[in-house]
Amino acid sequence: MVQSSRVEGGTVSVTFSRPVNSVEFPYDSSLLGCQPWQFVVGLNRMAPNGELHHHTRTPVHQTVCIDECRI
C-alpha cells in the first residue's frame, strides 16, 4: 500500500508498506533479527507486453535489523 509519494528535482520518492503476514509464503523472508535487503535504485525498462527487464543499476545491498530499528 502506498503511503505517500513525491517528485522532487526529477527524483520520485515513494513510501509504502505491506502486511507482515503476507500471502506470498514460501517466497517471503523473515523480518526477525537482521536480514539482507536490496534497495532498487532507478526504474526498470518495461517491454511492450508489460514484461519487466533486469535492473539498469545494481540494487544497494544492506543488512536491516528491524527488531533493533537500525540499518
mmJSON file of the N, C-alpha and C atoms, coordinates in Angstrom:
{"data_MODEL":{"atom_site":{
"group_PDB":["ATOM","ATOM","ATOM","ATOM","ATOM","ATOM","ATOM","ATOM","ATOM","ATOM","ATOM","ATOM","ATOM","ATOM","ATOM","ATOM","ATOM","ATOM","ATOM","ATOM","ATOM","ATOM","ATOM","ATOM","ATOM","ATOM","ATOM","ATOM","ATOM","ATOM","ATOM","ATOM","ATOM","ATOM","ATOM","ATOM","ATOM","ATOM","ATOM","ATOM","ATOM","ATOM","ATOM","ATOM","ATOM","ATOM","ATOM","ATOM","ATOM","ATOM","ATOM","ATOM","ATOM","ATOM","ATOM","ATOM","ATOM","ATOM","ATOM","ATOM","ATOM","ATOM","ATOM","ATOM","ATOM","ATOM","ATOM","ATOM","ATOM","ATOM","ATOM","ATOM","ATOM","ATOM","ATOM","ATOM","ATOM","ATOM","ATOM","ATOM","ATOM","ATOM","ATOM","ATOM","ATOM","ATOM","ATOM","ATOM","ATOM","ATOM","ATOM","ATOM","ATOM","ATOM","ATOM","ATOM","ATOM","ATOM","ATOM","ATOM","ATOM","ATOM","ATOM","ATOM","ATOM","ATOM","ATOM","ATOM","ATOM","ATOM","ATOM","ATOM","ATOM","ATOM","ATOM","ATOM","ATOM","ATOM","ATOM","ATOM","ATOM","ATOM","ATOM","ATOM","ATOM","ATOM","ATOM","ATOM","ATOM","ATOM","ATOM","ATOM","ATOM","ATOM","ATOM","ATOM","ATOM","ATOM","ATOM","ATOM","ATOM","ATOM","ATOM","ATOM","ATOM","ATOM","ATOM","ATOM","ATOM","ATOM","ATOM","ATOM","ATOM","ATOM","ATOM","ATOM","ATOM","ATOM","ATOM","ATOM","ATOM","ATOM","ATOM","ATOM","ATOM","ATOM","ATOM","ATOM","ATOM","ATOM","ATOM","ATOM","ATOM","ATOM","ATOM","ATOM","ATOM","ATOM","ATOM","ATOM","ATOM","ATOM","ATOM","ATOM","ATOM","ATOM","ATOM","ATOM","ATOM","ATOM","ATOM","ATOM","ATOM","ATOM","ATOM","ATOM","ATOM","ATOM","ATOM","ATOM","ATOM","ATOM","ATOM","ATOM","ATOM","ATOM","ATOM","ATOM","ATOM","ATOM","ATOM","ATOM","ATOM"],
"id":[1,2,3,4,5,6,7,8,9,10,11,12,13,14,15,16,17,18,19,20,21,22,23,24,25,26,27,28,29,30,31,32,33,34,35,36,37,38,39,40,41,42,43,44,45,46,47,48,49,50,51,52,53,54,55,56,57,58,59,60,61,62,63,64,65,66,67,68,69,70,71,72,73,74,75,76,77,78,79,80,81,82,83,84,85,86,87,88,89,90,91,92,93,94,95,96,97,98,99,100,101,102,103,104,105,106,107,108,109,110,111,112,113,114,115,116,117,118,119,120,121,122,123,124,125,126,127,128,129,130,131,132,133,134,135,136,137,138,139,140,141,142,143,144,145,146,147,148,149,150,151,152,153,154,155,156,157,158,159,160,161,162,163,164,165,166,167,168,169,170,171,172,173,174,175,176,177,178,179,180,181,182,183,184,185,186,187,188,189,190,191,192,193,194,195,196,197,198,199,200,201,202,203,204,205,206,207,208,209,210,211,212,213],
"type_symbol":["N","C","C","N","C","C","N","C","C","N","C","C","N","C","C","N","C","C","N","C","C","N","C","C","N","C","C","N","C","C","N","C","C","N","C","C","N","C","C","N","C","C","N","C","C","N","C","C","N","C","C","N","C","C","N","C","C","N","C","C","N","C","C","N","C","C","N","C","C","N","C","C","N","C","C","N","C","C","N","C","C","N","C","C","N","C","C","N","C","C","N","C","C","N","C","C","N","C","C","N","C","C","N","C","C","N","C","C","N","C","C","N","C","C","N","C","C","N","C","C","N","C","C","N","C","C","N","C","C","N","C","C","N","C","C","N","C","C","N","C","C","N","C","C","N","C","C","N","C","C","N","C","C","N","C","C","N","C","C","N","C","C","N","C","C","N","C","C","N","C","C","N","C","C","N","C","C","N","C","C","N","C","C","N","C","C","N","C","C","N","C","C","N","C","C","N","C","C","N","C","C","N","C","C","N","C","C","N","C","C","N","C","C"],
"label_atom_id":["N","CA","C","N","CA","C","N","CA","C","N","CA","C","N","CA","C","N","CA","C","N","CA","C","N","CA","C","N","CA","C","N","CA","C","N","CA","C","N","CA","C","N","CA","C","N","CA","C","N","CA","C","N","CA","C","N","CA","C","N","CA","C","N","CA","C","N","CA","C","N","CA","C","N","CA","C","N","CA","C","N","CA","C","N","CA","C","N","CA","C","N","CA","C","N","CA","C","N","CA","C","N","CA","C","N","CA","C","N","CA","C","N","CA","C","N","CA","C","N","CA","C","N","CA","C","N","CA","C","N","CA","C","N","CA","C","N","CA","C","N","CA","C","N","CA","C","N","CA","C","N","CA","C","N","CA","C","N","CA","C","N","CA","C","N","CA","C","N","CA","C","N","CA","C","N","CA","C","N","CA","C","N","CA","C","N","CA","C","N","CA","C","N","CA","C","N","CA","C","N","CA","C","N","CA","C","N","CA","C","N","CA","C","N","CA","C","N","CA","C","N","CA","C","N","CA","C","N","CA","C","N","CA","C","N","CA","C","N","CA","C","N","CA","C","N","CA","C"],
"label_alt_id":[null,null,null,null,null,null,null,null,null,null,null,null,null,null,null,null,null,null,null,null,null,null,null,null,null,null,null,null,null,null,null,null,null,null,null,null,null,null,null,null,null,null,null,null,null,null,null,null,null,null,null,null,null,null,null,null,null,null,null,null,null,null,null,null,null,null,null,null,null,null,null,null,null,null,null,null,null,null,null,null,null,null,null,null,null,null,null,null,null,null,null,null,null,null,null,null,null,null,null,null,null,null,null,null,null,null,null,null,null,null,null,null,null,null,null,null,null,null,null,null,null,null,null,null,null,null,null,null,null,null,null,null,null,null,null,null,null,null,null,null,null,null,null,null,null,null,null,null,null,null,null,null,null,null,null,null,null,null,null,null,null,null,null,null,null,null,null,null,null,null,null,null,null,null,null,null,null,null,null,null,null,null,null,null,null,null,null,null,null,null,null,null,null,null,null,null,null,null,null,null,null,null,null,null,null,null,null,null,null,null,null,null,null],
"label_comp_id":["MET","MET","MET","VAL","VAL","VAL","GLN","GLN","GLN","SER","SER","SER","SER","SER","SER","ARG","ARG","ARG","VAL","VAL","VAL","GLU","GLU","GLU","GLY","GLY","GLY","GLY","GLY","GLY","THR","THR","THR","VAL","VAL","VAL","SER","SER","SER","VAL","VAL","VAL","THR","THR","THR","PHE","PHE","PHE","SER","SER","SER","ARG","ARG","ARG","PRO","PRO","PRO","VAL","VAL","VAL","ASN","ASN","ASN","SER","SER","SER","VAL","VAL","VAL","GLU","GLU","GLU","PHE","PHE","PHE","PRO","PRO","PRO","TYR","TYR","TYR","ASP","ASP","ASP","SER","SER","SER","SER","SER","SER","LEU","LEU","LEU","LEU","LEU","LEU","GLY","GLY","GLY","CYS","CYS","CYS","GLN","GLN","GLN","PRO","PRO","PRO","TRP","TRP","TRP","GLN","GLN","GLN","PHE","PHE","PHE","VAL","VAL","VAL","VAL","VAL","VAL","GLY","GLY","GLY","LEU","LEU","LEU","ASN","ASN","ASN","ARG","ARG","ARG","MET","MET","MET","ALA","ALA","ALA","PRO","PRO","PRO","ASN","ASN","ASN","GLY","GLY","GLY","GLU","GLU","GLU","LEU","LEU","LEU","HIS","HIS","HIS","HIS","HIS","HIS","HIS","HIS","HIS","THR","THR","THR","ARG","ARG","ARG","THR","THR","THR","PRO","PRO","PRO","VAL","VAL","VAL","HIS","HIS","HIS","GLN","GLN","GLN","THR","THR","THR","VAL","VAL","VAL","CYS","CYS","CYS","ILE","ILE","ILE","ASP","ASP","ASP","GLU","GLU","GLU","CYS","CYS","CYS","ARG","ARG","ARG","ILE","ILE","ILE"],
"label_asym_id":["A","A","A","A","A","A","A","A","A","A","A","A","A","A","A","A","A","A","A","A","A","A","A","A","A","A","A","A","A","A","A","A","A","A","A","A","A","A","A","A","A","A","A","A","A","A","A","A","A","A","A","A","A","A","A","A","A","A","A","A","A","A","A","A","A","A","A","A","A","A","A","A","A","A","A","A","A","A","A","A","A","A","A","A","A","A","A","A","A","A","A","A","A","A","A","A","A","A","A","A","A","A","A","A","A","A","A","A","A","A","A","A","A","A","A","A","A","A","A","A","A","A","A","A","A","A","A","A","A","A","A","A","A","A","A","A","A","A","A","A","A","A","A","A","A","A","A","A","A","A","A","A","A","A","A","A","A","A","A","A","A","A","A","A","A","A","A","A","A","A","A","A","A","A","A","A","A","A","A","A","A","A","A","A","A","A","A","A","A","A","A","A","A","A","A","A","A","A","A","A","A","A","A","A","A","A","A","A","A","A","A","A","A"],
"label_entity_id":["1","1","1","1","1","1","1","1","1","1","1","1","1","1","1","1","1","1","1","1","1","1","1","1","1","1","1","1","1","1","1","1","1","1","1","1","1","1","1","1","1","1","1","1","1","1","1","1","1","1","1","1","1","1","1","1","1","1","1","1","1","1","1","1","1","1","1","1","1","1","1","1","1","1","1","1","1","1","1","1","1","1","1","1","1","1","1","1","1","1","1","1","1","1","1","1","1","1","1","1","1","1","1","1","1","1","1","1","1","1","1","1","1","1","1","1","1","1","1","1","1","1","1","1","1","1","1","1","1","1","1","1","1","1","1","1","1","1","1","1","1","1","1","1","1","1","1","1","1","1","1","1","1","1","1","1","1","1","1","1","1","1","1","1","1","1","1","1","1","1","1","1","1","1","1","1","1","1","1","1","1","1","1","1","1","1","1","1","1","1","1","1","1","1","1","1","1","1","1","1","1","1","1","1","1","1","1","1","1","1","1","1","1"],
"label_seq_id":[1,1,1,2,2,2,3,3,3,4,4,4,5,5,5,6,6,6,7,7,7,8,8,8,9,9,9,10,10,10,11,11,11,12,12,12,13,13,13,14,14,14,15,15,15,16,16,16,17,17,17,18,18,18,19,19,19,20,20,20,21,21,21,22,22,22,23,23,23,24,24,24,25,25,25,26,26,26,27,27,27,28,28,28,29,29,29,30,30,30,31,31,31,32,32,32,33,33,33,34,34,34,35,35,35,36,36,36,37,37,37,38,38,38,39,39,39,40,40,40,41,41,41,42,42,42,43,43,43,44,44,44,45,45,45,46,46,46,47,47,47,48,48,48,49,49,49,50,50,50,51,51,51,52,52,52,53,53,53,54,54,54,55,55,55,56,56,56,57,57,57,58,58,58,59,59,59,60,60,60,61,61,61,62,62,62,63,63,63,64,64,64,65,65,65,66,66,66,67,67,67,68,68,68,69,69,69,70,70,70,71,71,71],
"pdbx_PDB_ins_code":[null,null,null,null,null,null,null,null,null,null,null,null,null,null,null,null,null,null,null,null,null,null,null,null,null,null,null,null,null,null,null,null,null,null,null,null,null,null,null,null,null,null,null,null,null,null,null,null,null,null,null,null,null,null,null,null,null,null,null,null,null,null,null,null,null,null,null,null,null,null,null,null,null,null,null,null,null,null,null,null,null,null,null,null,null,null,null,null,null,null,null,null,null,null,null,null,null,null,null,null,null,null,null,null,null,null,null,null,null,null,null,null,null,null,null,null,null,null,null,null,null,null,null,null,null,null,null,null,null,null,null,null,null,null,null,null,null,null,null,null,null,null,null,null,null,null,null,null,null,null,null,null,null,null,null,null,null,null,null,null,null,null,null,null,null,null,null,null,null,null,null,null,null,null,null,null,null,null,null,null,null,null,null,null,null,null,null,null,null,null,null,null,null,null,null,null,null,null,null,null,null,null,null,null,null,null,null,null,null,null,null,null,null],
"Cartn_x":[0.839,0.0,0.898,0.665,1.445,0.984,1.923,1.631,1.759,2.787,2.993,3.922,3.89,4.803,5.053,6.22,6.532,7.579,7.597,8.612,9.357,10.675,11.489,12.787,13.007,14.241,14.423,13.344,13.423,13.543,13.444,13.516,12.153,11.679,10.422,10.738,10.098,10.249,8.89,8.847,7.597,7.816,6.886,6.89,5.74,6.027,4.982,5.083,4.025,4.012,3.281,3.465,2.744,2.579,1.573,1.356,2.558,2.869,3.957,3.59,2.359,1.892,1.267,2.101,1.585,1.25,0.635,0.185,1.2,2.423,3.426,4.346,3.965,4.737,4.843,5.919,7.187,8.213,7.787,8.74,9.164,8.374,8.729,9.844,10.626,11.692,11.265,11.891,11.602,11.999,11.249,11.602,12.234,12.46,13.066,14.582,15.216,16.676,17.171,18.37,18.991,18.931,18.402,18.221,18.823,19.344,19.84,18.669,18.717,17.693,18.362,17.561,18.03,17.135,17.746,17.01,17.258,16.204,16.315,16.562,17.524,17.85,17.461,16.558,16.128,14.958,14.546,13.4,13.865,13.029,13.305,12.603,13.222,12.559,11.431,10.406,9.276,9.052,8.898,8.639,7.195,6.882,5.513,4.451,4.845,3.878,3.765,4.483,4.4,5.456,6.3,7.347,8.469,8.924,9.993,11.362,12.291,13.678,14.462,15.692,16.568,16.865,17.308,17.663,18.752,18.639,19.679,20.859,20.622,21.68,21.588,22.722,22.761,22.061,21.125,20.469,21.489,21.162,22.009,21.7,22.72,22.549,22.902,21.98,22.239,21.606,22.201,21.612,20.733,19.464,18.493,18.092,18.128,17.752,16.46,15.32,14.013,13.819,14.146,13.937,14.666,15.812,16.643,16.494,15.616,15.382,16.687,17.526,18.781,19.132,19.919,20.426,21.925],
"Cartn_y":[-1.157,0.0,1.238,2.15,3.381,4.333,4.796,5.74,7.178,7.444,8.791,8.71,9.758,9.844,11.317,11.594,12.967,12.941,14.006,14.204,15.471,15.354,16.494,16.484,17.508,17.595,16.432,15.923,14.804,13.443,13.387,12.124,11.795,10.583,10.113,9.344,9.726,9.014,8.485,7.217,6.58,5.867,6.063,5.338,4.345,3.078,2.068,1.112,0.354,-0.674,-1.89,-3.001,-4.223,-5.041,-5.896,-6.713,-7.612,-7.8,-8.693,-10.128,-10.519,-11.871,-11.867,-11.701,-11.647,-13.048,-13.095,-14.373,-14.95,-14.455,-14.9,-15.981,-16.652,-17.765,-18.822,-19.474,-19.502,-18.51,-17.542,-16.623,-15.473,-15.164,-14.086,-14.522,-13.558,-13.812,-13.321,-13.843,-13.439,-11.985,-11.286,-9.927,-9.904,-11.081,-11.161,-11.082,-10.47,-10.368,-9.46,-9.696,-8.896,-9.683,-9.054,-9.717,-8.863,-9.498,-8.728,-8.198,-6.928,-6.293,-5.747,-5.583,-4.95,-3.748,-2.6,-1.381,-1.033,-1.007,-0.743,0.75,1.057,2.436,2.631,3.529,3.786,2.901,3.051,2.31,1.213,0.21,-0.858,-0.547,-0.965,-0.832,-1.852,-1.53,-2.44,-2.687,-3.948,-4.317,-3.941,-3.838,-3.503,-4.459,-5.707,-6.671,-6.581,-5.62,-5.439,-6.184,-6.958,-7.71,-6.767,-6.909,-6.052,-6.603,-5.707,-6.077,-6.059,-6.561,-6.529,-5.087,-4.885,-3.556,-2.96,-1.655,-0.979,-0.617,-0.51,-0.263,-1.328,-1.709,-2.735,-2.237,-3.021,-2.617,-2.458,-1.59,-1.374,-2.477,-3.196,-4.274,-3.759,-3.956,-3.571,-4.593,-4.766,-5.613,-4.726,-5.104,-4.331,-5.141,-4.499,-5.132,-4.489,-5.035,-4.463,-4.426,-5.524,-5.599,-4.481,-4.075,-3.067,-1.69,-1.571,-0.302,0.31,-0.518,0.025,-0.624,0.107,-0.382,-0.529],
"Cartn_z":[0.0,0.0,0.0,-0.914,-0.992,0.106,0.916,1.996,1.513,0.72,0.188,-1.013,-1.826,-2.962,-3.268,-3.858,-4.248,-5.362,-6.147,-7.171,-6.789,-6.68,-6.275,-7.063,-7.849,-8.631,-9.587,-10.163,-11.09,-10.438,-9.101,-8.372,-7.786,-8.022,-7.451,-6.176,-5.07,-3.796,-3.377,-3.016,-2.615,-1.292,-0.358,0.908,0.844,1.131,1.048,2.219,2.405,3.448,2.916,3.608,3.256,4.521,4.565,5.761,6.049,7.32,7.709,7.365,7.597,7.281,5.894,4.883,3.521,3.02,1.861,1.294,0.308,0.315,-0.641,-0.088,0.987,1.526,0.449,0.198,0.922,0.391,-0.417,-1.045,-0.138,0.895,1.813,2.752,3.199,4.167,5.533,6.558,7.928,8.142,8.98,9.37,10.751,11.332,12.661,12.55,13.549,13.555,12.448,11.976,10.917,9.605,8.571,7.28,6.169,5.1,3.957,3.131,2.793,1.96,0.709,-0.355,-1.579,-1.848,-2.06,-2.364,-3.821,-4.618,-6.05,-6.265,-7.123,-7.474,-8.929,-9.196,-10.566,-10.965,-12.198,-12.725,-13.669,-13.854,-14.81,-16.12,-17.205,-18.504,-18.571,-19.342,-19.498,-20.987,-21.361,-22.746,-23.105,-24.39,-24.805,-24.242,-23.959,-23.416,-21.891,-21.263,-19.817,-19.031,-19.709,-19.019,-18.595,-17.339,-16.826,-17.192,-17.486,-17.758,-16.454,-16.488,-15.317,-14.932,-13.697,-13.218,-14.095,-14.365,-15.136,-14.241,-12.921,-11.945,-10.864,-10.327,-9.286,-8.024,-7.466,-6.214,-5.084,-4.135,-2.962,-1.963,-1.507,-0.543,0.846,1.812,3.195,4.122,5.289,6.314,7.19,7.33,8.106,9.33,10.494,11.763,12.258,11.83,12.172,13.683,14.382,15.834,16.577,16.035,16.695,16.063,15.054,14.345,13.846,13.191,12.663,11.329,10.563,9.276,9.405],
"occupancy":[1.0,1.0,1.0,1.0,1.0,1.0,1.0,1.0,1.0,1.0,1.0,1.0,1.0,1.0,1.0,1.0,1.0,1.0,1.0,1.0,1.0,1.0,1.0,1.0,1.0,1.0,1.0,1.0,1.0,1.0,1.0,1.0,1.0,1.0,1.0,1.0,1.0,1.0,1.0,1.0,1.0,1.0,1.0,1.0,1.0,1.0,1.0,1.0,1.0,1.0,1.0,1.0,1.0,1.0,1.0,1.0,1.0,1.0,1.0,1.0,1.0,1.0,1.0,1.0,1.0,1.0,1.0,1.0,1.0,1.0,1.0,1.0,1.0,1.0,1.0,1.0,1.0,1.0,1.0,1.0,1.0,1.0,1.0,1.0,1.0,1.0,1.0,1.0,1.0,1.0,1.0,1.0,1.0,1.0,1.0,1.0,1.0,1.0,1.0,1.0,1.0,1.0,1.0,1.0,1.0,1.0,1.0,1.0,1.0,1.0,1.0,1.0,1.0,1.0,1.0,1.0,1.0,1.0,1.0,1.0,1.0,1.0,1.0,1.0,1.0,1.0,1.0,1.0,1.0,1.0,1.0,1.0,1.0,1.0,1.0,1.0,1.0,1.0,1.0,1.0,1.0,1.0,1.0,1.0,1.0,1.0,1.0,1.0,1.0,1.0,1.0,1.0,1.0,1.0,1.0,1.0,1.0,1.0,1.0,1.0,1.0,1.0,1.0,1.0,1.0,1.0,1.0,1.0,1.0,1.0,1.0,1.0,1.0,1.0,1.0,1.0,1.0,1.0,1.0,1.0,1.0,1.0,1.0,1.0,1.0,1.0,1.0,1.0,1.0,1.0,1.0,1.0,1.0,1.0,1.0,1.0,1.0,1.0,1.0,1.0,1.0,1.0,1.0,1.0,1.0,1.0,1.0,1.0,1.0,1.0,1.0,1.0,1.0],
"B_iso_or_equiv":[0.0,0.0,0.0,0.0,0.0,0.0,0.0,0.0,0.0,0.0,0.0,0.0,0.0,0.0,0.0,0.0,0.0,0.0,0.0,0.0,0.0,0.0,0.0,0.0,0.0,0.0,0.0,0.0,0.0,0.0,0.0,0.0,0.0,0.0,0.0,0.0,0.0,0.0,0.0,0.0,0.0,0.0,0.0,0.0,0.0,0.0,0.0,0.0,0.0,0.0,0.0,0.0,0.0,0.0,0.0,0.0,0.0,0.0,0.0,0.0,0.0,0.0,0.0,0.0,0.0,0.0,0.0,0.0,0.0,0.0,0.0,0.0,0.0,0.0,0.0,0.0,0.0,0.0,0.0,0.0,0.0,0.0,0.0,0.0,0.0,0.0,0.0,0.0,0.0,0.0,0.0,0.0,0.0,0.0,0.0,0.0,0.0,0.0,0.0,0.0,0.0,0.0,0.0,0.0,0.0,0.0,0.0,0.0,0.0,0.0,0.0,0.0,0.0,0.0,0.0,0.0,0.0,0.0,0.0,0.0,0.0,0.0,0.0,0.0,0.0,0.0,0.0,0.0,0.0,0.0,0.0,0.0,0.0,0.0,0.0,0.0,0.0,0.0,0.0,0.0,0.0,0.0,0.0,0.0,0.0,0.0,0.0,0.0,0.0,0.0,0.0,0.0,0.0,0.0,0.0,0.0,0.0,0.0,0.0,0.0,0.0,0.0,0.0,0.0,0.0,0.0,0.0,0.0,0.0,0.0,0.0,0.0,0.0,0.0,0.0,0.0,0.0,0.0,0.0,0.0,0.0,0.0,0.0,0.0,0.0,0.0,0.0,0.0,0.0,0.0,0.0,0.0,0.0,0.0,0.0,0.0,0.0,0.0,0.0,0.0,0.0,0.0,0.0,0.0,0.0,0.0,0.0,0.0,0.0,0.0,0.0,0.0,0.0],
"pdbx_formal_charge":[null,null,null,null,null,null,null,null,null,null,null,null,null,null,null,null,null,null,null,null,null,null,null,null,null,null,null,null,null,null,null,null,null,null,null,null,null,null,null,null,null,null,null,null,null,null,null,null,null,null,null,null,null,null,null,null,null,null,null,null,null,null,null,null,null,null,null,null,null,null,null,null,null,null,null,null,null,null,null,null,null,null,null,null,null,null,null,null,null,null,null,null,null,null,null,null,null,null,null,null,null,null,null,null,null,null,null,null,null,null,null,null,null,null,null,null,null,null,null,null,null,null,null,null,null,null,null,null,null,null,null,null,null,null,null,null,null,null,null,null,null,null,null,null,null,null,null,null,null,null,null,null,null,null,null,null,null,null,null,null,null,null,null,null,null,null,null,null,null,null,null,null,null,null,null,null,null,null,null,null,null,null,null,null,null,null,null,null,null,null,null,null,null,null,null,null,null,null,null,null,null,null,null,null,null,null,null,null,null,null,null,null,null],
"auth_seq_id":[1,1,1,2,2,2,3,3,3,4,4,4,5,5,5,6,6,6,7,7,7,8,8,8,9,9,9,10,10,10,11,11,11,12,12,12,13,13,13,14,14,14,15,15,15,16,16,16,17,17,17,18,18,18,19,19,19,20,20,20,21,21,21,22,22,22,23,23,23,24,24,24,25,25,25,26,26,26,27,27,27,28,28,28,29,29,29,30,30,30,31,31,31,32,32,32,33,33,33,34,34,34,35,35,35,36,36,36,37,37,37,38,38,38,39,39,39,40,40,40,41,41,41,42,42,42,43,43,43,44,44,44,45,45,45,46,46,46,47,47,47,48,48,48,49,49,49,50,50,50,51,51,51,52,52,52,53,53,53,54,54,54,55,55,55,56,56,56,57,57,57,58,58,58,59,59,59,60,60,60,61,61,61,62,62,62,63,63,63,64,64,64,65,65,65,66,66,66,67,67,67,68,68,68,69,69,69,70,70,70,71,71,71],
"auth_comp_id":["MET","MET","MET","VAL","VAL","VAL","GLN","GLN","GLN","SER","SER","SER","SER","SER","SER","ARG","ARG","ARG","VAL","VAL","VAL","GLU","GLU","GLU","GLY","GLY","GLY","GLY","GLY","GLY","THR","THR","THR","VAL","VAL","VAL","SER","SER","SER","VAL","VAL","VAL","THR","THR","THR","PHE","PHE","PHE","SER","SER","SER","ARG","ARG","ARG","PRO","PRO","PRO","VAL","VAL","VAL","ASN","ASN","ASN","SER","SER","SER","VAL","VAL","VAL","GLU","GLU","GLU","PHE","PHE","PHE","PRO","PRO","PRO","TYR","TYR","TYR","ASP","ASP","ASP","SER","SER","SER","SER","SER","SER","LEU","LEU","LEU","LEU","LEU","LEU","GLY","GLY","GLY","CYS","CYS","CYS","GLN","GLN","GLN","PRO","PRO","PRO","TRP","TRP","TRP","GLN","GLN","GLN","PHE","PHE","PHE","VAL","VAL","VAL","VAL","VAL","VAL","GLY","GLY","GLY","LEU","LEU","LEU","ASN","ASN","ASN","ARG","ARG","ARG","MET","MET","MET","ALA","ALA","ALA","PRO","PRO","PRO","ASN","ASN","ASN","GLY","GLY","GLY","GLU","GLU","GLU","LEU","LEU","LEU","HIS","HIS","HIS","HIS","HIS","HIS","HIS","HIS","HIS","THR","THR","THR","ARG","ARG","ARG","THR","THR","THR","PRO","PRO","PRO","VAL","VAL","VAL","HIS","HIS","HIS","GLN","GLN","GLN","THR","THR","THR","VAL","VAL","VAL","CYS","CYS","CYS","ILE","ILE","ILE","ASP","ASP","ASP","GLU","GLU","GLU","CYS","CYS","CYS","ARG","ARG","ARG","ILE","ILE","ILE"],
"auth_asym_id":["A","A","A","A","A","A","A","A","A","A","A","A","A","A","A","A","A","A","A","A","A","A","A","A","A","A","A","A","A","A","A","A","A","A","A","A","A","A","A","A","A","A","A","A","A","A","A","A","A","A","A","A","A","A","A","A","A","A","A","A","A","A","A","A","A","A","A","A","A","A","A","A","A","A","A","A","A","A","A","A","A","A","A","A","A","A","A","A","A","A","A","A","A","A","A","A","A","A","A","A","A","A","A","A","A","A","A","A","A","A","A","A","A","A","A","A","A","A","A","A","A","A","A","A","A","A","A","A","A","A","A","A","A","A","A","A","A","A","A","A","A","A","A","A","A","A","A","A","A","A","A","A","A","A","A","A","A","A","A","A","A","A","A","A","A","A","A","A","A","A","A","A","A","A","A","A","A","A","A","A","A","A","A","A","A","A","A","A","A","A","A","A","A","A","A","A","A","A","A","A","A","A","A","A","A","A","A","A","A","A","A","A","A"],
"auth_atom_id":["N","CA","C","N","CA","C","N","CA","C","N","CA","C","N","CA","C","N","CA","C","N","CA","C","N","CA","C","N","CA","C","N","CA","C","N","CA","C","N","CA","C","N","CA","C","N","CA","C","N","CA","C","N","CA","C","N","CA","C","N","CA","C","N","CA","C","N","CA","C","N","CA","C","N","CA","C","N","CA","C","N","CA","C","N","CA","C","N","CA","C","N","CA","C","N","CA","C","N","CA","C","N","CA","C","N","CA","C","N","CA","C","N","CA","C","N","CA","C","N","CA","C","N","CA","C","N","CA","C","N","CA","C","N","CA","C","N","CA","C","N","CA","C","N","CA","C","N","CA","C","N","CA","C","N","CA","C","N","CA","C","N","CA","C","N","CA","C","N","CA","C","N","CA","C","N","CA","C","N","CA","C","N","CA","C","N","CA","C","N","CA","C","N","CA","C","N","CA","C","N","CA","C","N","CA","C","N","CA","C","N","CA","C","N","CA","C","N","CA","C","N","CA","C","N","CA","C","N","CA","C","N","CA","C","N","CA","C","N","CA","C","N","CA","C","N","CA","C"],
"pdbx_PDB_model_num":[1,1,1,1,1,1,1,1,1,1,1,1,1,1,1,1,1,1,1,1,1,1,1,1,1,1,1,1,1,1,1,1,1,1,1,1,1,1,1,1,1,1,1,1,1,1,1,1,1,1,1,1,1,1,1,1,1,1,1,1,1,1,1,1,1,1,1,1,1,1,1,1,1,1,1,1,1,1,1,1,1,1,1,1,1,1,1,1,1,1,1,1,1,1,1,1,1,1,1,1,1,1,1,1,1,1,1,1,1,1,1,1,1,1,1,1,1,1,1,1,1,1,1,1,1,1,1,1,1,1,1,1,1,1,1,1,1,1,1,1,1,1,1,1,1,1,1,1,1,1,1,1,1,1,1,1,1,1,1,1,1,1,1,1,1,1,1,1,1,1,1,1,1,1,1,1,1,1,1,1,1,1,1,1,1,1,1,1,1,1,1,1,1,1,1,1,1,1,1,1,1,1,1,1,1,1,1,1,1,1,1,1,1]
}}}
